[in-house]
């Protein structure tokens, strides 16, 4: 069983049981999977994939991963969003031809 399937098993709840999925629930599920070694060291946990797994927004996942990061269980790599370069002021070019 791959780590994602194992985490899915952790996230799955019986149909008759409605769970209010919160940051704490996501945190606890991932925490338990790491501590129980169901998630191997170095396993990538993308916000989008974990969010889809728990059927929650990336905001909830981000909070859970941040808490796990503070505990030293996961490392969060910050990537900057691409941006366009800042426009530079244009230099005025003087004509090299004599006026006249």
C-alpha positions as CSV (number, residue, x, y, z in Angstrom):
1,X,0.0,0.0,0.0
2,X,1.5,3.4,-1.0
3,X,1.6,6.3,1.5
4,X,-1.3,8.1,-0.1
5,X,-3.6,5.0,0.1
6,X,-2.6,4.6,3.7
7,X,-3.4,8.2,4.5
8,X,-6.7,7.8,2.6
9,X,-7.6,4.8,4.8
10,X,-6.8,7.0,7.9
11,X,-9.0,9.8,6.5
12,X,-11.9,7.5,5.5
13,X,-14.9,7.5,7.9
14,X,-18.0,5.3,7.8
15,X,-20.8,6.6,5.7
16,X,-23.2,6.9,8.6
17,X,-20.6,9.0,10.6
18,X,-20.4,12.6,9.7
19,X,-17.0,14.1,10.7
20,X,-16.4,17.8,10.9
21,X,-13.0,17.9,9.3
22,X,-10.9,20.5,10.9
23,X,-7.3,21.5,11.0
24,X,-7.0,19.5,14.2
25,X,-8.4,16.4,12.5
26,X,-6.1,16.7,9.5
27,X,-3.2,17.3,11.8
28,X,-3.9,14.3,14.0
29,X,-4.4,12.0,11.0
30,X,-1.1,13.0,9.4
31,X,0.7,13.0,12.8
32,X,-0.5,9.5,13.5
33,X,0.5,8.3,10.0
34,X,4.0,9.7,10.5
35,X,4.5,8.4,14.1
36,X,3.2,5.0,13.1
37,X,5.5,5.0,10.1
38,X,2.7,4.7,7.7
39,X,4.2,7.7,5.9
40,X,7.8,7.2,5.0
41,X,10.3,9.9,5.6
42,X,10.6,12.3,2.6
43,X,7.0,11.6,1.5
44,X,5.7,14.7,-0.4
45,X,2.5,16.1,1.1
46,X,1.1,18.6,-1.4
47,X,-1.6,20.9,0.0
48,X,-3.8,20.2,-3.0
49,X,-3.5,16.4,-2.7
50,X,-4.1,16.3,1.0
51,X,-7.0,18.7,0.6
52,X,-8.6,16.5,-2.0
53,X,-8.0,13.5,0.2
54,X,-9.9,15.0,3.1
55,X,-12.2,17.0,0.9
56,X,-11.2,20.3,2.5
57,X,-9.7,23.6,1.3
58,X,-5.9,24.1,1.1
59,X,-6.2,26.6,3.9
60,X,-7.1,23.9,6.4
61,X,-4.3,21.7,5.1
62,X,-1.9,24.6,5.3
63,X,-2.7,25.1,9.0
64,X,-2.3,21.4,9.8
65,X,1.1,21.2,7.9
66,X,2.3,24.4,9.6
67,X,1.5,22.9,13.1
68,X,3.3,19.7,12.1
69,X,6.2,21.8,10.9
70,X,6.4,23.5,14.4
71,X,6.5,20.1,15.9
72,X,9.4,19.1,13.7
73,X,7.5,16.3,11.9
74,X,7.4,17.8,8.5
75,X,9.4,20.4,6.7
76,X,7.5,23.1,4.8
77,X,9.3,24.5,1.7
78,X,8.3,28.0,0.9
79,X,8.2,28.8,-2.8
80,X,7.7,32.2,-4.1
81,X,5.0,32.7,-6.7
82,X,6.4,33.9,-10.0
83,X,6.1,37.6,-10.7
84,X,6.8,39.8,-13.6
85,X,9.9,42.0,-13.4
86,X,9.6,45.5,-12.1
87,X,9.6,48.0,-14.9
88,X,12.7,50.2,-15.1
89,X,12.4,53.9,-15.9
90,X,13.2,54.6,-19.5
91,X,16.3,56.6,-20.2
92,X,15.9,59.5,-22.5
93,X,18.1,59.2,-25.5
94,X,19.5,62.4,-26.8
95,X,19.9,62.7,-30.5
96,X,23.6,62.8,-31.5
97,X,22.7,64.9,-34.5
98,X,23.3,68.6,-34.2
99,X,20.2,70.7,-34.0
100,X,19.3,72.7,-36.9
